[in-house]
Amino acid sequence: MSLVADILPEIKMGLASLLVHKLRSGLTMLGMIFGVGAVVAMLSITAGAQKEMMSYIDLLGVNNIIIEAKEAVDRNELQARRVISPGMTFRDFRSIKENVQGLEALTPRKRFKPQKVLPKTSAEPPILIGVLPNYMQINSLRMVEGRFFNEDDDARSAPVCVLGESAKVNLLGYDSAVGKFVKINDTWLQVIGVLAQQATADSGVEGLEVASGNNLVIAPLNTVMRRFEDNNSYLKDEIDGMYIKVASGTDSIETANVVNAILTATHKDAGDFAITVPAGLLEQRRRTSFIFSIVMICIAGISLLVGGIGIMNIMLATVLERTREIGIRRAIGAKQKDIVRQFLTEAVLISTLGGLIGVAFGFTLSQIIASAAGWSTVVTTSSIVVALGVSCGIGLLFGIYPAVQAARLDPIEAIRYE
């Protein structure tokens, strides 16, 4: 309590001194404002990128491996590839299943973009994919209506499907969809279930098509293979992708290397497939974010250093201007520590007030960056605390020397100073 009572008059005196020279105080704060604003904006960009990446990894599955076929765009490219590789086939699926250890589940995928859909919708038409029943386990899907198809449905090539949340709303509205029918091209499929809404991510990676999991019509693999035909099927591989979930405790990156070796051998190094490992993407993004953070911290640190030098400069000038005041205070009984505390308080006030304005500036800057560049930004409590802590630290660090210089003045000489 006595400490607060001692400091409170110093704070009032410091604020009064700052208000006497408003313009000078404001200009001195600018370095802190820009430095702290840069720190807050940098941390918000980093946090936003981390959040977006985590949602993307959750979407793909951290223990999953995704294989995508790189399909030909025209007949000439297809003929050139087929000389080397047969494309992605069920043989690849069996080879991986039989030769790779530590797999919990895997499924081939056959995907179509429907030419006609009933009921008609003005929204983006859903994508039809055919997969095995374990697709639900691999992608940790959850049902909100009905059920997912089973092994019997797949074996019978049953004309059934499960809808993603967006596909259900766009095609059938908000009422219950189970038992209703949708027509994909020329085939009617009965809806037996609806998936819960899945998280989406704006980012993607080269070689991987990330269709919204909410705008899908999912049917048994045999149903899609036997009941549907794509107009451009001659350009397609037998299957166009695979989803693999590795068992707990198995290194997904090492497993992906084994899968890549198998496919490279069977495809004769044709380069007609891409393998994505979410765990590897996460590690790569973390390294990139770390480097980005270091660079931004250095840039912000330069601004804070300049701000600190400005504070030291103005405090030295203040000590010179108030030499006579310091002498009078010493003559009436003020100790050296009182003088140190007085000028150190003023330095910390300048840096703290600059830091508070800098936090508001950094928040505004992060919002401008988010809207202008389309980046995801998140201003966290920790970033504000760090920024304010740094600003206070700068005030203490660069205010010590001027405060000590003021305390060391000879009282008699100080009183004589004009």
N, C-alpha and C positions, 0 to 999 in steps of 0.2 A: 504493500500500500504506500509506503514511504517512497519507493522507487517511482511509482506513478505520480506522486505528489511532486517529486523533484523534476520529472521529465515534462509534466504538463505545462509549466511556465515556459520551458524551452521551446515546446511546440508552438505555443501561442506567439512567442517572440519570433520564432522562425517564420511563421506564416505572415506575421506583420512585416517582416523584412522582405519577404518575397512579393507582397502586395505593393510595397513602395516602388519596386522596380518590376512592374508587370511584364513589359516587353522583354526585358533582359532575362527574366525568369522563364518566360515562354520560349524564347529562342534557345535557352540552355536545355530545356526539356525536350526539344525536337529530336536530339540524338537518341534519347531514351524512348521516345514515342515510336520512332521508326524501328529501332532495334527490337523493342518488346513486341511491336506489331508484327515484325518479320518472324519472331520466334513463335508467336501464337498461330500465325498463318501457316508456317512450316509444319508445326505439330498437328494442326487440323488437317492439312493435306495428307500427312503421313497416316494419321488415324483413319481418315476417310478411305485411303487406298487399302489399308489393312482390313477395314470392315468389308469393303467391296470384294477383296480377294477371298476373305473367309466365307462370304456368302456364295461366291463362285465355287470354292472348294467343296462347300457343303452340298451344292447343287450336283457336282460331279461325283462326290463320295470320296472321302480321304483314303479309304482302303481299296478303291477301285482302279481298274486299268481300262481305258477306252481305246478301242481300235477302230479306225475309220478307213474305209476304202477310198483311194483317190481315183474316182471314176473318169473315164475318157469323156471329152467334150464333143468329139466327132468321130466318124468312122475311120478316118486315117490314123488318128491317134490310137484308137482301139486296136486296129490291125497291127500297128507297130508294137504295142504292148503285148498283144497275144502271142507274138513271136517269142517273147521272152517269158511271160508269166500268164498263168490261167486266170489271174485275178483272185479275189477273195472268195473262197468256196467253203462248203461244209467240210471238206477234207482238212482245211486249215483249222476249223473248229475242233474236229476230232483229234488232230495232232496235238493241239494245245491241251485239250482235256486229258489225253492219255500220257503226255510226256512232261507236263509241268507240275511240280509239287507245290503244295500249300495253297491250292485254290479252294475256296469255299463254295463258289457258285459261278457259272458262266452261261451266257446265252448268245446265240447269233441274233442279228437284227436284219429285217428286210423293211425298207422304208419306201413309201409312195407318196407323191403329192397328187391328191385326187383331182381329176378333171371336172367332176360333177359331184355336188353334195346336196342331199335333201335331209331335212328341211333347208331351204336356202338361207344364206346369211350374208349380210353386207360386210361383216368383219372378215379378217384374214381366214381363209379356209384352213381347217385343221390338217395336220399331217397324220397319215396312217402308218403305223409301224406294227410289224409282226415280231413277237418275241416269245420266249418260253415263259412258263408261269413264274420261274424264279427271278424274273425281272423285278418283281415287287420287292423281293428280299435284297437284291443287289443294290437297288436305289432307295431302300428304306422308305417305301411309299406307304401311305395311310389312306384307308377308304373312309368316305363319309356317307356313302350309300352303297347298298348291295355288297357284292363280293368281287374278287379278282378271279379270272378264269383259272382252271386247274389242268392237271395232266390229261384228264379224260376229255375236256373240251379241245385240247390241242390234238389229241390222238384222233378224234372224230372230225377234225377240221370244222368245228361247230361255228355257225355264223353268229358269233357273239362278240361283244367288244366292251371295253371299259373307257370312259371318257375322262379327259382332264377337266379341271374346273372351268376353264375358259371355253373349251369346246362344248361343254354341257350347256352353259348359259347362252352361248351364241346360237346353238342349234335348237335347243329344247326349252330355253327359258329357265325360270327359277323354280318351277314345280319339280316334283320328284321325277327322275329320268328312268329309273329302273323299270324294265318291261317295255319301254318304248323302242322305236326302231329309227335308225338312220340309214340313209342310202349313200354308199360310197361308190362312185362310178355306176356300175350296173348291179351291185350286190347290196341286198338289205342285211343289216346287222342289228341284232337285238342288244340293247344296252343292259348289262347285268351289274354294272357298278360305276361309281363316280369317285375319282381320286380327290383327296384333300388338296387345297391350293398349295403349290410348291413355291419356294423362294426362287426368284429369278436374278440374273446378273447381267449387266450391260456389257461386261468385258468378255473377250473370247481369246482363243489362241489359234495360231495358224494350223490348218489341217483338221480342225475340229469344228463341226457345225453344232451349235448349241441352240436347238429349237426349244421354244418355251415348253416346259413339261406340262403347262396348263392348257395348251392348245393341241392336244394329241388325241387321236383315236387309236387305242391299243387293242390289238386282236391277237389270238393265238398264232404262232408262227406258221403252222401248217395251214391254217385258214387263209392267211395272206398269200402263202406260196401257191396254193391250189385254186383259190377263188378269184385272184386279182391278176391282172396283166397290165404292165406299164407300156404306153405307146412307144417309149424309147428303151424298151427292155434289152434291145440288142447292144445298147451302150452300157448296160448295168452289169456289175459283177453278180455272181449267184447270190451272195449276201453282201450287204454294204457296210456291215459293222459288227462288232462284238463288245459285250460288256462283261468284265471279269471282276469278281470280288475276291481278294486274297484273304486267307484265314488270319485271325488275330495272332499277332506275334511274327508274322511273315513280312519280310521286307518287300514292299510293293515295287520299289525301284529295281532291286535285283531280279524280282520275278519278271518285270517288264523287259529287262535285258535278255532273259531266257526266251521270252515270247518273241522278241524282236529277232533273235538269232534263228529261231525256227521259221518264222515267216520270211526272213531274208533268204534262207536256204531254199524254201519251197517256191518262192517268187523269183529266184535267181537274181536278187538284188535289183529288181526292176523299179523300186521306189514307188510302188503303187499303193502304199498304205502308210498311215501315220498312227503312232502310238502316243497317247497322252496319259501321263501319270500325275494325278492331282497332288500327291505328296511331294513329287519333284517340283511341280509348279509352285507350291507353297514355299519350299526352301529357296527356290530361285527368286521369288518375289521378296522374301525376307532379306536376302542379300542385297537386292537392288534397293529396297527401302532403306536399309542401313547406310549404304553409300550415299543415297539421296539425302538422308537425314544429316550425315556428317558434313556434306557440302553446304546444306542450308544453314546448319548451326555455325559453320565458319563464316558464312556471309552475314548472318545475324550478329555473330560475335564481333565482327568488324564494326558494325553500326553501334553496338553497345560500347565498344572500346572508345569510339569517337565520342559517344555521349558521355562516357566517364571522364575523358580528357577535358571535355567542355565543362563538366561540373567542377573539376579541379581548378581549371583556369578561372572560372567565375568566382569560386570561393577564395582563391588567392587574391583576386581583385577586391573582393568584399572585405577580406582581412585588412588590406591596405587602406580602404576607405574608412574603416571603422576602428583604426588604430587608437584614436583618442578615446572612443567608447570602451575599448578593451582595457586601456590604462585606468579609466575611472572605475570600472568594475573591479579590477584588481586592487585599486587603492581603498575601496570601501569593503574589502574582505573576500571577494570571489577568489576561489582557488584555481589552480591550473586545470584541474579536472572539470571544473564548471565551465571554463572557457572551451575546453575540448568538446564537452557535451553540447554546448550551445552551437558551435559551428558544424559539428558532426550531425546534429539534428537537422540543421538547415540543408545540408547536403543530402541526407536521407529523404527529407521531405521533397526536394526537387526530383530525386530519382523515383520515389514512390508515386508522386502525382503524375510524373511522366509515364510511369509504368501502368497506372490505372487508365490513363488516356490511351496508351499504347495497346492495352487489352481490347478496348472498344474499337480502336483502329484495326487491330488484327482480326477481330471478329467480322467487321465490315469487309475487310480485304478478302477473307476466306469466302464470304458470301458472293462477292463480286467474281472471284475466281471460279466458284462453283457454277454460277450462271453463265459466265462468259466462255469458259473453257470446257464446261460440261463435266468437270471432275467432281468426285464425291468428297466432301469435306465434313469433318466432325470436330467441333470445338469441345474439348473435354475439360472437366474440372482440373485434372492434373496439369494440363497445358497452361491454364490460367495461374495455378499455384506456382508452377515452375517459372513462368514469365515474371510474376510479381516478386518471387524470391530472388531471381537474378537481378532485377532492377534494384531491390533493396541492398543486395550485396555489392552492386556497382557503386551505389551511393556511399556505403561504408568504406569500401576500398579506396575510392578516389577522394573521399572527404577527410581521411585520416591525416594526410600530410598538411593540408591547409589548417586543420583544427590544431594540430601540434604546433605549427608555426605561430598561430595566434596565441597559444598558451605560453609560448616561450618568450614573448615580447617583454621587455623590461618595463614595469609599470611607470616609472618616472619618465623614461624616454617616450613612452607611448602617450603620456599626458601632454608632453611638450610638442608632440607631432602636430603639424598643421596640414 
